[in-house]
Amino acid sequence: MAKKLQITQVRSVIGRPLRQRSTLRSLGLRKIGHSVEINDTPETRGMVRAVEHLVEWKER
């Protein structure tokens, strides 16, 4: 079974650059408190790293 990442948005996107808002939407996050579980790939790790100040994540 492939590794998964559980990602939860914990901070608002208000006032953030478009690139960060777009990255959160690409990860499937919509609002504070929303969580998604996605496959752990280098691409998704890079996306999480770009918005790590807005999200919490853990490996599954």
Secondary structure, 3 states (H helix, E strand, C coil): CCCEEEEEECCCCCCCCHHHHHHHHHHCCCCCCCEEEEECCHHHHHHHHHCCCCEEEEEC
